[in-house]
Amino acid sequence: MSAFKDLSDQQLAHQVLESERSLVGLKFQHSLSTLQNTSKLGKLKKDIARLKTEARKREVAQGLLKDTLVQSHAKSFAKAAPAGKATTEEAAGGFLSGIVDKLTAKE
C-alpha cells in the first residue's frame, strides 16, 4: 500500500505499535470466542507485516539497526492518547494496554 510510504517515521512507528496492540486485543477476543469476524486476524497480521517492511526499508536506507525506527518512537506512542476514544478508561488505554505493551515490548 502506498499509504504507508506517505507516513512520517514517527507515524509509521506509531501505526506499527497500534496495529500490534490491536492484534493482541483481537487474539484475546478470539480466545474468549467473542470475535465475530476471524478474518480480521489475518488482515491485521498482513498489515503489520507491510508496515514492518516499510519500516525496515527506511532503516536500511538510513543505515540503522533492525527495529531501531519503531523503538525510537515507542516512548512517544505510550504517552499519546489513542485517537477516537470516548471514555476516560479507553483514553487511558483500557485495562489491556499495560498487558499489551509488555507483550509487544522488545528489550
N, CA, C and O atoms as a GROMACS GRO file, in nm:
protein
  428
    1MET      N    1   0.084  -0.118   0.000
    1MET     CA    2   0.000   0.000   0.000
    1MET      C    3   0.088   0.124   0.000
    1MET      O    4   0.181   0.134   0.079
    2SER      N    5   0.058   0.214  -0.085
    2SER     CA    6   0.137   0.336  -0.093
    2SER      C    7   0.106   0.431   0.022
    2SER      O    8   0.183   0.524   0.047
    3ALA      N    9  -0.004   0.410   0.091
    3ALA     CA   10  -0.040   0.498   0.203
    3ALA      C   11   0.066   0.491   0.314
    3ALA      O   12   0.089   0.590   0.383
    4PHE      N   13   0.129   0.377   0.331
    4PHE     CA   14   0.232   0.362   0.433
    4PHE      C   15   0.355   0.444   0.398
    4PHE      O   16   0.424   0.494   0.487
    5LYS      N   17   0.384   0.458   0.270
    5LYS     CA   18   0.502   0.532   0.226
    5LYS      C   19   0.487   0.681   0.252
    5LYS      O   20   0.587   0.753   0.262
    6ASP      N   21   0.364   0.729   0.261
    6ASP     CA   22   0.339   0.871   0.283
    6ASP      C   23   0.351   0.912   0.429
    6ASP      O   24   0.355   1.031   0.460
    7LEU      N   25   0.358   0.815   0.520
    7LEU     CA   26   0.365   0.844   0.662
    7LEU      C   27   0.506   0.888   0.701
    7LEU      O   28   0.604   0.845   0.640
    8SER      N   29   0.514   0.973   0.803
    8SER     CA   30   0.645   1.008   0.858
    8SER      C   31   0.697   0.888   0.936
    8SER      O   32   0.624   0.792   0.961
    9ASP      N   33   0.824   0.893   0.974
    9ASP     CA   34   0.881   0.782   1.051
    9ASP      C   35   0.806   0.761   1.182
    9ASP      O   36   0.779   0.648   1.221
   10GLN      N   37   0.773   0.871   1.249
   10GLN     CA   38   0.702   0.860   1.376
   10GLN      C   39   0.562   0.803   1.355
   10GLN      O   40   0.518   0.717   1.431
   11GLN      N   41   0.492   0.850   1.254
   11GLN     CA   42   0.358   0.799   1.227
   11GLN      C   43   0.363   0.651   1.191
   11GLN      O   44   0.276   0.574   1.233
   12LEU      N   45   0.462   0.611   1.114
   12LEU     CA   46   0.477   0.471   1.077
   12LEU      C   47   0.502   0.385   1.200
   12LEU      O   48   0.441   0.279   1.216
   13ALA      N   49   0.591   0.430   1.287
   13ALA     CA   50   0.621   0.356   1.410
   13ALA      C   51   0.498   0.346   1.498
   13ALA      O   52   0.470   0.240   1.554
   14HIS      N   53   0.424   0.455   1.510
   14HIS     CA   54   0.302   0.453   1.591
   14HIS      C   55   0.197   0.360   1.530
   14HIS      O   56   0.124   0.294   1.604
   15GLN      N   57   0.190   0.356   1.399
   15GLN     CA   58   0.095   0.267   1.332
   15GLN      C   59   0.132   0.121   1.358
   15GLN      O   60   0.044   0.038   1.381
   16VAL      N   61   0.261   0.089   1.356
   16VAL     CA   62   0.306  -0.048   1.386
   16VAL      C   63   0.265  -0.084   1.529
   16VAL      O   64   0.210  -0.192   1.552
   17LEU      N   65   0.292   0.004   1.623
   17LEU     CA   66   0.262  -0.024   1.763
   17LEU      C   67   0.112  -0.034   1.787
   17LEU      O   68   0.067  -0.122   1.861
   18GLU      N   69   0.034   0.052   1.725
   18GLU     CA   70  -0.112   0.047   1.741
   18GLU      C   71  -0.168  -0.081   1.679
   18GLU      O   72  -0.258  -0.143   1.736
   19SER      N   73  -0.116  -0.121   1.565
   19SER     CA   74  -0.163  -0.244   1.500
   19SER      C   75  -0.128  -0.366   1.584
   19SER      O   76  -0.208  -0.459   1.596
   20GLU      N   77  -0.008  -0.368   1.642
   20GLU     CA   78   0.029  -0.480   1.728
   20GLU      C   79  -0.060  -0.485   1.852
   20GLU      O   80  -0.098  -0.593   1.897
   21ARG      N   81  -0.093  -0.370   1.906
   21ARG     CA   82  -0.183  -0.363   2.021
   21ARG      C   83  -0.321  -0.416   1.983
   21ARG      O   84  -0.383  -0.491   2.059
   22SER      N   85  -0.369  -0.378   1.866
   22SER     CA   86  -0.500  -0.425   1.819
   22SER      C   87  -0.500  -0.576   1.797
   22SER      O   88  -0.598  -0.644   1.827
   23LEU      N   89  -0.388  -0.628   1.744
   23LEU     CA   90  -0.378  -0.772   1.720
   23LEU      C   91  -0.387  -0.850   1.850
   23LEU      O   92  -0.454  -0.953   1.856
   24VAL      N   93  -0.321  -0.802   1.955
   24VAL     CA   94  -0.328  -0.871   2.084
   24VAL      C   95  -0.472  -0.868   2.136
   24VAL      O   96  -0.520  -0.967   2.190
   25GLY      N   97  -0.539  -0.756   2.119
   25GLY     CA   98  -0.678  -0.746   2.161
   25GLY      C   99  -0.768  -0.842   2.084
   25GLY      O  100  -0.856  -0.905   2.142
   26LEU      N  101  -0.746  -0.852   1.953
   26LEU     CA  102  -0.825  -0.945   1.872
   26LEU      C  103  -0.797  -1.090   1.910
   26LEU      O  104  -0.889  -1.172   1.915
   27LYS      N  105  -0.671  -1.122   1.938
   27LYS     CA  106  -0.638  -1.258   1.981
   27LYS      C  107  -0.706  -1.290   2.114
   27LYS      O  108  -0.752  -1.402   2.135
   28PHE      N  109  -0.711  -1.191   2.201
   28PHE     CA  110  -0.778  -1.209   2.329
   28PHE      C  111  -0.928  -1.234   2.308
   28PHE      O  112  -0.985  -1.324   2.369
   29GLN      N  113  -0.990  -1.155   2.222
   29GLN     CA  114  -1.132  -1.175   2.190
   29GLN      C  115  -1.154  -1.312   2.128
   29GLN      O  116  -1.252  -1.380   2.159
   30HIS      N  117  -1.064  -1.352   2.039
   30HIS     CA  118  -1.078  -1.481   1.973
   30HIS      C  119  -1.067  -1.596   2.073
   30HIS      O  120  -1.138  -1.695   2.062
   31SER      N  121  -0.979  -1.582   2.170
   31SER     CA  122  -0.963  -1.689   2.269
   31SER      C  123  -1.086  -1.699   2.359
   31SER      O  124  -1.114  -1.805   2.415
   32LEU      N  125  -1.158  -1.589   2.373
   32LEU     CA  126  -1.281  -1.590   2.454
   32LEU      C  127  -1.405  -1.621   2.370
   32LEU      O  128  -1.517  -1.622   2.421
   33SER      N  129  -1.383  -1.645   2.242
   33SER     CA  130  -1.492  -1.674   2.147
   33SER      C  131  -1.590  -1.559   2.133
   33SER      O  132  -1.709  -1.580   2.111
   34THR      N  133  -1.540  -1.436   2.146
   34THR     CA  134  -1.626  -1.321   2.127
   34THR      C  135  -1.596  -1.247   1.997
   34THR      O  136  -1.662  -1.148   1.966
   35LEU      N  137  -1.498  -1.294   1.921
   35LEU     CA  138  -1.462  -1.230   1.795
   35LEU      C  139  -1.555  -1.281   1.686
   35LEU      O  140  -1.556  -1.400   1.655
   36GLN      N  141  -1.632  -1.190   1.628
   36GLN     CA  142  -1.730  -1.228   1.527
   36GLN      C  143  -1.665  -1.259   1.392
   36GLN      O  144  -1.700  -1.358   1.327
   37ASN      N  145  -1.572  -1.176   1.350
   37ASN     CA  146  -1.510  -1.189   1.219
   37ASN      C  147  -1.363  -1.227   1.235
   37ASN      O  148  -1.279  -1.139   1.256
   38THR      N  149  -1.332  -1.354   1.227
   38THR     CA  150  -1.195  -1.400   1.249
   38THR      C  151  -1.100  -1.364   1.135
   38THR      O  152  -0.979  -1.375   1.150
   39SER      N  153  -1.154  -1.322   1.022
   39SER     CA  154  -1.066  -1.283   0.911
   39SER      C  155  -0.990  -1.155   0.944
   39SER      O  156  -0.890  -1.124   0.879
   40LYS      N  157  -1.036  -1.082   1.045
   40LYS     CA  158  -0.965  -0.961   1.088
   40LYS      C  159  -0.824  -0.994   1.135
   40LYS      O  160  -0.733  -0.914   1.118
   41LEU      N  161  -0.806  -1.111   1.195
   41LEU     CA  162  -0.675  -1.152   1.243
   41LEU      C  163  -0.574  -1.159   1.129
   41LEU      O  164  -0.466  -1.102   1.138
   42GLY      N  165  -0.608  -1.227   1.023
   42GLY     CA  166  -0.519  -1.241   0.909
   42GLY      C  167  -0.491  -1.108   0.840
   42GLY      O  168  -0.377  -1.080   0.802
   43LYS      N  169  -0.595  -1.027   0.825
   43LYS     CA  170  -0.578  -0.897   0.761
   43LYS      C  171  -0.486  -0.808   0.842
   43LYS      O  172  -0.400  -0.739   0.787
   44LEU      N  173  -0.503  -0.810   0.973
   44LEU     CA  174  -0.420  -0.726   1.060
   44LEU      C  175  -0.275  -0.774   1.060
   44LEU      O  176  -0.182  -0.693   1.061
   45LYS      N  177  -0.255  -0.906   1.059
   45LYS     CA  178  -0.119  -0.960   1.054
   45LYS      C  179  -0.049  -0.917   0.926
   45LYS      O  180   0.070  -0.884   0.927
   46LYS      N  181  -0.122  -0.918   0.814
   46LYS     CA  182  -0.063  -0.875   0.687
   46LYS      C  183  -0.032  -0.726   0.687
   46LYS      O  184   0.071  -0.684   0.635
   47ASP      N  185  -0.120  -0.648   0.746
   47ASP     CA  186  -0.094  -0.504   0.756
   47ASP      C  187   0.030  -0.476   0.842
   47ASP      O  188   0.111  -0.390   0.809
   48ILE      N  189   0.044  -0.550   0.951
   48ILE     CA  190   0.162  -0.534   1.036
   48ILE      C  191   0.288  -0.570   0.959
   48ILE      O  192   0.390  -0.502   0.970
   49ALA      N  193   0.281  -0.677   0.881
   49ALA     CA  194   0.397  -0.717   0.801
   49ALA      C  195   0.432  -0.609   0.699
   49ALA      O  196   0.549  -0.581   0.676
   50ARG      N  197   0.331  -0.549   0.637
   50ARG     CA  198   0.356  -0.442   0.540
   50ARG      C  199   0.419  -0.320   0.608
   50ARG      O  200   0.513  -0.260   0.556
   51LEU      N  201   0.366  -0.286   0.724
   51LEU     CA  202   0.420  -0.173   0.799
   51LEU      C  203   0.566  -0.198   0.840
   51LEU      O  204   0.651  -0.110   0.827
   52LYS      N  205   0.592  -0.318   0.890
   52LYS     CA  206   0.728  -0.350   0.933
   52LYS      C  207   0.824  -0.355   0.814
   52LYS      O  208   0.941  -0.319   0.828
   53THR      N  209   0.776  -0.399   0.699
   53THR     CA  210   0.859  -0.400   0.579
   53THR      C  211   0.897  -0.258   0.540
   53THR      O  212   1.013  -0.231   0.507
   54GLU      N  213   0.801  -0.167   0.545
   54GLU     CA  214   0.830  -0.027   0.513
   54GLU      C  215   0.926   0.032   0.615
   54GLU      O  216   1.018   0.106   0.579
   55ALA      N  217   0.906   0.000   0.742
   55ALA     CA  218   0.997   0.049   0.847
   55ALA      C  219   1.138  -0.003   0.824
   55ALA      O  220   1.235   0.071   0.838
   56ARG      N  221   1.150  -0.129   0.788
   56ARG     CA  222   1.282  -0.188   0.765
   56ARG      C  223   1.351  -0.124   0.644
   56ARG      O  224   1.472  -0.101   0.645
   57LYS      N  225   1.272  -0.095   0.539
   57LYS     CA  226   1.329  -0.028   0.422
   57LYS      C  227   1.389   0.107   0.461
   57LYS      O  228   1.497   0.144   0.416
   58ARG      N  229   1.318   0.178   0.546
   58ARG     CA  230   1.366   0.308   0.591
   58ARG      C  231   1.490   0.294   0.678
   58ARG      O  232   1.583   0.374   0.670
   59GLU      N  233   1.492   0.190   0.762
   59GLU     CA  234   1.609   0.166   0.848
   59GLU      C  235   1.732   0.136   0.763
   59GLU      O  236   1.840   0.188   0.791
   60VAL      N  237   1.716   0.055   0.661
   60VAL     CA  238   1.828   0.020   0.574
   60VAL      C  239   1.876   0.145   0.500
   60VAL      O  240   1.997   0.167   0.488
   61ALA      N  241   1.783   0.226   0.452
   61ALA     CA  242   1.820   0.348   0.380
   61ALA      C  243   1.895   0.446   0.471
   61ALA      O  244   1.981   0.520   0.424
   62GLN      N  245   1.862   0.447   0.599
   62GLN     CA  246   1.926   0.538   0.694
   62GLN      C  247   2.046   0.476   0.763
   62GLN      O  248   2.115   0.542   0.841
   63GLY      N  249   2.072   0.348   0.736
   63GLY     CA  250   2.185   0.278   0.797
   63GLY      C  251   2.161   0.244   0.943
   63GLY      O  252   2.256   0.240   1.021
   64LEU      N  253   2.038   0.220   0.981
   64LEU     CA  254   2.003   0.188   1.119
   64LEU      C  255   1.993   0.038   1.140
   64LEU      O  256   1.977  -0.038   1.045
   65LEU      N  257   2.002  -0.004   1.265
   65LEU     CA  258   1.984  -0.145   1.300
   65LEU      C  259   1.836  -0.180   1.294
   65LEU      O  260   1.749  -0.093   1.294
   66LYS      N  261   1.809  -0.310   1.289
   66LYS     CA  262   1.672  -0.358   1.281
   66LYS      C  263   1.592  -0.315   1.405
   66LYS      O  264   1.643  -0.319   1.517
   67ASP      N  265   1.469  -0.275   1.384
   67ASP     CA  266   1.373  -0.231   1.486
   67ASP      C  267   1.410  -0.100   1.554
   67ASP      O  268   1.346  -0.062   1.652
   68THR      N  269   1.512  -0.031   1.507
   68THR     CA  270   1.551   0.096   1.566
   68THR      C  271   1.445   0.202   1.546
   68THR      O  272   1.418   0.281   1.636
   69LEU      N  273   1.384   0.204   1.430
   69LEU     CA  274   1.284   0.306   1.396
   69LEU      C  275   1.165   0.299   1.491
   69LEU      O  276   1.123   0.400   1.546
   70VAL      N  277   1.111   0.180   1.509
   70VAL     CA  278   0.993   0.163   1.594
   70VAL      C  279   1.028   0.189   1.740
   70VAL      O  280   0.954   0.256   1.811
   71GLN      N  281   1.141   0.137   1.784
   71GLN     CA  282   1.180   0.155   1.924
   71GLN      C  283   1.212   0.300   1.958
   71GLN      O  284   1.190   0.343   2.071
   72SER      N  285   1.263   0.374   1.862
   72SER     CA  286   1.296   0.514   1.889
   72SER      C  287   1.172   0.600   1.909
   72SER      O  288   1.179   0.705   1.973
   73HIS      N  289   1.060   0.556   1.856
   73HIS     CA  290   0.935   0.631   1.870
   73HIS      C  291   0.837   0.565   1.966
   73HIS      O  292   0.724   0.614   1.982
   74ALA      N  293   0.875   0.458   2.030
   74ALA     CA  294   0.784   0.385   2.119
   74ALA      C  295   0.744   0.467   2.241
   74ALA      O  296   0.630   0.459   2.286
   75LYS      N  297   0.835   0.545   2.295
   75LYS     CA  298   0.804   0.624   2.415
   75LYS      C  299   0.702   0.732   2.385
   75LYS      O  300   0.615   0.758   2.468
   76SER      N  301   0.710   0.794   2.270
   76SER     CA  302   0.613   0.898   2.236
   76SER      C  303   0.476   0.836   2.209
   76SER      O  304   0.374   0.902   2.227
   77PHE      N  305   0.474   0.710   2.166
   77PHE     CA  306   0.346   0.641   2.144
   77PHE      C  307   0.279   0.608   2.275
   77PHE      O  308   0.158   0.624   2.288
   78ALA      N  309   0.354   0.564   2.373
   78ALA     CA  310   0.298   0.527   2.502
   78ALA      C  311   0.237   0.646   2.572
   78ALA      O  312   0.140   0.631   2.647
   79LYS      N  313   0.291   0.766   2.550
   79LYS     CA  314   0.240   0.886   2.614
   79LYS      C  315   0.118   0.941   2.542
   79LYS      O  316   0.036   1.010   2.602
   80ALA      N  317   0.104   0.912   2.414
   80ALA     CA  318  -0.006   0.966   2.336
   80ALA      C  319  -0.134   0.891   2.365
   80ALA      O  320  -0.134   0.768   2.376
   81ALA      N  321  -0.244   0.964   2.378
   81ALA     CA  322  -0.375   0.902   2.400
   81ALA      C  323  -0.425   0.847   2.268
   81ALA      O  324  -0.409   0.912   2.165
   82PRO      N  325  -0.487   0.729   2.268
   82PRO     CA  326  -0.540   0.672   2.145
   82PRO      C  327  -0.648   0.763   2.085
   82PRO      O  328  -0.731   0.818   2.157
   83ALA      N  329  -0.645   0.778   1.956
   83ALA     CA  330  -0.741   0.865   1.888
   83ALA      C  331  -0.879   0.802   1.881
   83ALA      O  332  -0.892   0.681   1.865
   84GLY      N  333  -0.981   0.884   1.894
   84GLY     CA  334  -1.118   0.837   1.878
   84GLY      C  335  -1.176   0.766   1.998
   84GLY      O  336  -1.283   0.704   1.987
   85LYS      N  337  -1.112   0.771   2.113
   85LYS     CA  338  -1.163   0.704   2.232
   85LYS      C  339  -1.253   0.800   2.308
   85LYS      O  340  -1.220   0.918   2.324
   86ALA      N  341  -1.366   0.750   2.354
   86ALA     CA  342  -1.466   0.837   2.416
   86ALA      C  343  -1.454   0.843   2.568
   86ALA      O  344  -1.457   0.951   2.626
   87THR      N  345  -1.439   0.728   2.633
   87THR     CA  346  -1.440   0.727   2.779
   87THR      C  347  -1.300   0.746   2.834
   87THR      O  348  -1.201   0.730   2.763
   88THR      N  349  -1.293   0.779   2.962
   88THR     CA  350  -1.162   0.801   3.022
   88THR      C  351  -1.082   0.672   3.034
   88THR      O  352  -0.960   0.673   3.019
   89GLU      N  353  -1.150   0.560   3.060
   89GLU     CA  354  -1.078   0.432   3.068
   89GLU      C  355  -1.020   0.396   2.932
   89GLU      O  356  -0.905   0.351   2.924
   90GLU      N  357  -1.098   0.417   2.826
   90GLU     CA  358  -1.048   0.387   2.692
   90GLU      C  359  -0.938   0.485   2.653
   90GLU      O  360  -0.842   0.446   2.587
   91ALA      N  361  -0.950   0.611   2.693
   91ALA     CA  362  -0.848   0.710   2.661
   91ALA      C  363  -0.717   0.677   2.730
   91ALA      O  364  -0.609   0.707   2.678
   92ALA      N  365  -0.726   0.615   2.846
   92ALA     CA  366  -0.606   0.573   2.918
   92ALA      C  367  -0.550   0.443   2.862
   92ALA      O  368  -0.444   0.399   2.905
   93GLY      N  369  -0.618   0.383   2.767
   93GLY     CA  370  -0.570   0.262   2.705
   93GLY      C  371  -0.643   0.138   2.752
   93GLY      O  372  -0.618   0.029   2.701
   94GLY      N  373  -0.734   0.152   2.848
   94GLY     CA  374  -0.810   0.037   2.896
   94GLY      C  375  -0.724  -0.055   2.981
   94GLY      O  376  -0.604  -0.032   2.998
   95PHE      N  377  -0.786  -0.158   3.032
   95PHE     CA  378  -0.713  -0.249   3.121
   95PHE      C  379  -0.612  -0.335   3.046
   95PHE      O  380  -0.520  -0.388   3.109
   96LEU      N  381  -0.627  -0.351   2.915
   96LEU     CA  382  -0.535  -0.435   2.838
   96LEU      C  383  -0.409  -0.361   2.794
   96LEU      O  384  -0.312  -0.425   2.753
   97SER      N  385  -0.408  -0.229   2.802
   97SER     CA  386  -0.296  -0.154   2.745
   97SER      C  387  -0.163  -0.191   2.810
   97SER      O  388  -0.063  -0.208   2.739
   98GLY      N  389  -0.159  -0.205   2.942
   98GLY     CA  390  -0.035  -0.241   3.007
   98GLY      C  391   0.011  -0.380   2.972
   98GLY      O  392   0.130  -0.405   2.954
   99ILE      N  393  -0.083  -0.472   2.961
   99ILE     CA  394  -0.051  -0.610   2.923
   99ILE      C  395   0.001  -0.615   2.781
   99ILE      O  396   0.102  -0.679   2.753
  100VAL      N  397  -0.069  -0.547   2.692
  100VAL     CA  398  -0.030  -0.547   2.552
  100VAL      C  399   0.108  -0.484   2.535
  100VAL      O  400   0.190  -0.536   2.460
  101ASP      N  401   0.132  -0.373   2.605
  101ASP     CA  402   0.263  -0.308   2.593
  101ASP      C  403   0.376  -0.399   2.641
  101ASP      O  404   0.484  -0.400   2.583
  102LYS      N  405   0.350  -0.476   2.749
  102LYS     CA  406   0.452  -0.567   2.798
  102LYS      C  407   0.476  -0.682   2.701
  102LYS      O  408   0.590  -0.726   2.684
  103LEU      N  409   0.369  -0.730   2.638
  103LEU     CA  410   0.383  -0.841   2.544
  103LEU      C  411   0.454  -0.799   2.416
  103LEU      O  412   0.528  -0.878   2.357
  104THR      N  413   0.431  -0.675   2.373
  104THR     CA  414   0.490  -0.631   2.248
  104THR      C  415   0.624  -0.561   2.265
  104THR      O  416   0.691  -0.530   2.167
  105ALA      N  417   0.662  -0.536   2.391
  105ALA     CA  418   0.791  -0.468   2.416
  105ALA      C  419   0.907  -0.562   2.382
  105ALA      O  420   0.907  -0.680   2.418
  106LYS      N  421   1.004  -0.506   2.313
  106LYS     CA  422   1.124  -0.583   2.277
  106LYS      C  423   1.242  -0.512   2.338
  106LYS      O  424   1.277  -0.402   2.297
  107GLU      N  425   1.303  -0.575   2.434
  107GLU     CA  426   1.416  -0.512   2.502
  107GLU      C  427   1.546  -0.566   2.450
  107GLU      O  428   1.652  -0.525   2.495
   0.00000   0.00000   0.00000
